[in-house]
């Protein structure tokens, strides 16, 4: 069986739909999971969709993706701006890494405009709400197929 695309979400994203809907929209993380599953299936892939508020758990999953995934989509949330440890884990991956954000960090506060994750990411999708995840899954699937 083909390896799945890992889709990882960081802290506070479990509260999507109620957390600052004017920035992040009204879709829940469950709504986004369904979008990703449908898009991946249409492209002949499956996903492993996970969320954690804990940095170490995210690192464990990134390390797992080294051998278990064909690509990785990650919305690091606040950890993108603070976690060198997540960057170091991502740098060990040989699969495509797509950084994903619901909002457009470049249009927000100065501290959100750069992430450590971008230093290891193959590409970035941001600013499209829940559709950002769907587009990121599409990019990961495409890159995994041409590798």
N, C-alpha and C positions, 0 to 999 in steps of 0.2 A: 504494500500500500504506500502511496506517495506521502511524503512528509507534509504536515500542515504548515500554514503561515501562523506564527505566533502574533497575537495582537494583545499588547500589554498596556495597561493604563495605570497611572500613578495616583498620588494622594488626592483625595477629595472628589475624584471623578465618580465615585459611587453615589454622590449626591446630585448628579446631573438631573436636570428637570426642575429642581428647586433651588439650586445654588446659582445665584446671580444670573437668572435667565436672560437678562438684558445683554449679557456678555456671551454666555454659553448656550443659550437657547432653552427650549422646553423639552427636548428629547431626553429620555433617560438613557443610562448606559445599556440597559436591556434593549431599548429601541435600536441603539447603535449596534449592539451585538447581532441582532436580527439582520440589519442592513449588510453587515460584514459577511455573515454566513451566506446570505442570498447571492451577494456579488461574488464571493469566493467560489461558490458552487457553480455559478454560471461560467466561471473561468476554469473549472475542473479541479478546484482546490477545496480543502477544508481549512478551518481555522481552529486555533486553540486560544480562546478569549478569556483573559484574566485581568483582575484589578487588585491592587494592594495599596494600602496607605503606608507600607513599611519598606524602606529602602532595601534592606537585606533580602527580603522576599523577592523584590523585583530583580535584584542581582542574581539570586538563585535561578529564577526563571530565564534570565538572559543566558546564564551559563548552560542551562538545560537546552536552550535553543541551539547551542553549538552543534549538537549531534541529532536533535530531534525535529528541527524545523528547516523548511526550505527558504524561509524569509522571516523577517521580524518587522512588525509595525509597533512603534512605541510612542505613546503620549506620556512623557515623563512628568507632566504637570510641573509643580514647583521644584521637583528634583532636577529638572533640566538646567536650572540656574545655579544649582548648588552642589551637585554630586559628581565629584571626580571619580568616585568608586563606580558609578554607573557607566561613565565614559570608559573607564578601564575595562569593564566587563564587555561593553559593546565592541571595543577594539579587538577583542579576541574572536569575534565572529567572522566566518568566511562567507556568510549568506548576506543577501541584500538587507539593509536596515533603512526603514523609512520612518523619519520623525514626523509626528502628526500633532496638530493642535487645532482645537475647535475655533478659537479666535485667531486673529492675526497679531502675533506678538510684536511685530515691527511697528504696528500702529498703536501700541499701548505704552506703558511706563518704560522708561529707559532700561531698567534692570531686566525687563522681559525680552529685550531685543536680541540677546545672544544666549545660546545654551551650550553647555558642554556636549550634549548629545549631538549637536550639529557637526562637531569635530570628527565624529565616527559615522555619521549617517551617509548613506548613499544618496538620499534625496529628502526633501521636505515638502509636506502638504499642510497648509494652514489657511484659516480664515473662512472655511466653508461649513462651519458647524459640524453636525454629525456626518455630513457628506465628506468631510476631510478623511474620516476613517475609511469610508468606502473607496475613495480615490487612492488612499494609501495602500489598501489591500490590492487594488488593481495594479498599482505600480510594483508592489512586491511580487505579485504573481507573474507579471510580465518579466521582471528582472530575473526571477528564479527560472523561468523557461528559456531564457537566452544565455544562461550561465554555462 
